[in-house]
Amino acid sequence: MTEQALVVAGHGSHRNPDSATPVRVAVEAARERGNFAEVRPAYWKEAPSFRDVLHTIDADEAIVVPLFVSEGYFVEQVLPREFGLGEDDRGDDGPTVRYADPVGTHPDMTDVIAARARRMLEGEGDAHGSVDPGDAALAVIGHGTERNPNSADAVYDHVEALRERSDFAEVGALFMDEAPYVEDVLDEFSADEVAVVPLFVADGFHTQDEIPELLGLTDDPRSGYPVPGTVEDRRIWYASAVGTDPLVLDVVLERAAEAGADLDSAAAGPERPVREAAGNEFVSWVESASGAVESASDENAPGASGDETRVWGELAVTATGAGEYDLRHRSDREAAAADLDGQSVGELPELVRYADDGRYRPFAGESTLPAGWVLTGLDREGLLRAVSTVYPAGVEHWAAERAGDLDPVPFRAVADRQTGIYESVADCSPEEVAGTVAACCENCEKRREWDAGDAEDDAPDADESPGDAAGSEDDAIPCREPCSFLVAAAREFHHHEGAHESEGASTAEHPTESDASVPRGDLTDPANVYRVRYRRARDADQTRPQP
């Protein structure tokens, strides 16, 4: 029997923690259905990346379902490129990839839009009462762009279908970047009650800030907005992004079936959190920690207290006997479990998205994992799911390196395959690349294994990244290729941080210290911590004596 894996592919974000939520929800729900041997998320801007996720799959086939709204740049160019579709050699041990159409263009999404609007209007006992859809208008909002007509086509297709088979008094389309515009909502519809559903996958800046303001629901999106809100004596019922609706999972599975998924049979066993051989290697390494304890000479070293503990990145893993494990932050490895906040595997994905200061962590390896928590009594599957939640694809890459099969990808190869706004990354000078590596990689728990420069002898040293704080080379998590955050940083630094400060530039334009109020992933702000780190690295390189 051919084993199949499901990959739900989304955009993700270095700045917005909600961007990945629809993918995560769909993945967890698909795991509960039990149709696939493995179910994985994959992202353009988060981990695991589209490239890395294939390294985590043992199944013979991977069904990739794009959780995107329309046919367009990402679905037609980025995902096929990153998943290696059409390449003669994607690796000997990779699954066969079956690529589905995007979720947003499926005809069933019309029903999801209608159901979302109907639930909102009918209220089910809500204090605002119930509104008959026959007395209300339905506005479907898309982003729209003159550069890509497919962006609007998906919205218009759903609008036409809604007009044919729904009972709303009026149905129409509105767009952010093309006519008819969102702000013209009252001119486009005559009904006193207007249900507005954004055809977006995730809630983020567009759906939670821009659109409510354009609709006239609020002048300050940060303070929230009423649902319904009254604008010129008419009520606007504004829903969250349609991609967050529970019914979306059914559409994901429909797309998977169209691409060849067998939904009539259940997977042969429990869903695998990581590749089986890699998981076995990792668990054996954790359980063999007693030898490391006996050889530890530093009383403060991991495991020196007598516990069978391994430190991996910022994680401390302890085999507690009887096939159970304890997982916590490495800084808490000497703490009593009762003094830490008990967590479950299901709670971990949300926990590790934020640093101790509450700010969103823009990449998984960032050395800002929050402390003060513990997972106890984990079985083998729970342990592997937990560690792969914190460091996606980390177990597989760690095991591949131990076997001599890591196959790192140099920066220039990653840069050369970029398109769109990231195409300019290929123009980064060796000095710019070195500055970007210093700014980003030195604040990452992973050990860089890829070539950062243009010279063949630019091999990274094993002690370049702070992951070595974990102990021996075995404890470090290898970084196989530049992550999406580093690529985004390289582009931003190339365009906005020249080799030399412009004459007359003020400290306000080029701050010397980072601003804690600036999101760590907001590379557009000159006070961002990584842009400040880049400037320091660049300036230090310029003042270093030349040989």
Secondary structure as UniProt FT lines:
FT   STRAND          4..10
FT   TURN            17..20
FT   HELIX           21..33
FT   STRAND          38..43
FT   HELIX           50..53
FT   HELIX           54..56
FT   STRAND          61..66
FT   HELIX           74..78
FT   HELIX           79..82
FT   TURN            83..86
FT   TURN            92..93
FT   STRAND          96..99
FT   HELIX           103..105
FT   HELIX           108..122
FT   TURN            123..124
FT   TURN            127..128
FT   HELIX           133..135
FT   STRAND          136..142
FT   TURN            146..147
FT   HELIX           149..165
FT   STRAND          170..175
FT   HELIX           182..184
FT   HELIX           185..188
FT   STRAND          193..198
FT   HELIX           206..210
FT   HELIX           211..214
FT   TURN            215..216
FT   HELIX           221..223
FT   STRAND          229..231
FT   TURN            232..233
FT   STRAND          234..238
FT   HELIX           242..244
FT   TURN            246..247
FT   HELIX           248..258
FT   TURN            259..260
FT   TURN            263..264
FT   HELIX           276..287
FT   HELIX           289..295
FT   TURN            299..300
FT   TURN            302..305
FT   STRAND          309..312
FT   TURN            313..314
FT   STRAND          315..321
FT   TURN            322..323
FT   STRAND          324..329
FT   HELIX           330..332
FT   TURN            333..334
FT   HELIX           337..339
FT   STRAND          341..342
FT   TURN            345..347
FT   HELIX           348..351
FT   TURN            352..353
FT   TURN            356..357
FT   TURN            364..365
FT   STRAND          373..378
FT   HELIX           380..390
FT   TURN            392..393
FT   HELIX           394..402
FT   TURN            403..404
FT   HELIX           411..416
FT   HELIX           420..427
FT   HELIX           430..440
FT   HELIX           441..443
FT   STRAND          446..448
FT   TURN            456..457
FT   TURN            462..463
FT   HELIX           466..470
FT   HELIX           473..475
FT   STRAND          477..479
FT   HELIX           484..496
FT   TURN            503..504
FT   TURN            507..509
FT   TURN            516..517
FT   TURN            520..521
FT   TURN            523..524
FT   TURN            526..527
FT   HELIX           529..543
//
